[in-house]
Amino acid sequence: MDFGERIKRLREGKKLSQDDLAQLMGKKHRNVIGSWEKGKAEPSLSDVRKLAEILSTNTVYLIEGIDINQIVTPAAPSGYVMMKAEEVIEMQRQLLESKDRKIEEKNKELSKKTA
């Protein structure tokens, strides 16, 4: 599906005629919308932004056909868990503190046995 087809599909999905969309866009004639939909002309960047707002979508979808709301973050490989770096650092800190306490306890036990 190309740019013009995406505009047409979204426009029709909102039950807007070319005249309706032209009026919302501040254009004098529906021919402008028809030219965009047929690929005979391209809107300016500011018009693409306005189209996205009126058609309740985003400029990436209009231009590239990529729905950024459906981009999925890759899952962690099997056997792994994705975590924020801050959480991993905190868990490592807690683990080190726990190990330090165990080492101190063992040192106390050893010093009692040798005394």
Residue pairs with C-beta under 8 A, 6 or more apart in sequence:
1 9
1 65
2 39
2 65
3 36
3 39
3 42
3 62
3 63
3 65
4 36
4 37
4 38
4 39
5 37
6 61
6 62
6 65
7 33
7 36
7 37
7 51
7 55
7 62
8 37
10 55
10 56
10 57
11 18
11 21
11 33
11 37
11 55
14 54
14 55
14 56
16 24
17 30
18 30
18 33
18 34
18 37
19 30
21 30
21 33
21 54
22 28
22 29
22 30
22 32
22 33
24 54
25 32
25 33
25 47
25 50
25 51
25 54
26 50
27 33
32 41
35 41
36 42
36 43
43 51
48 59
48 62
48 63
49 59
51 62
52 58
52 59
52 61
52 62
55 62
58 68
60 66
60 68
61 67
61 68
75 82
76 82
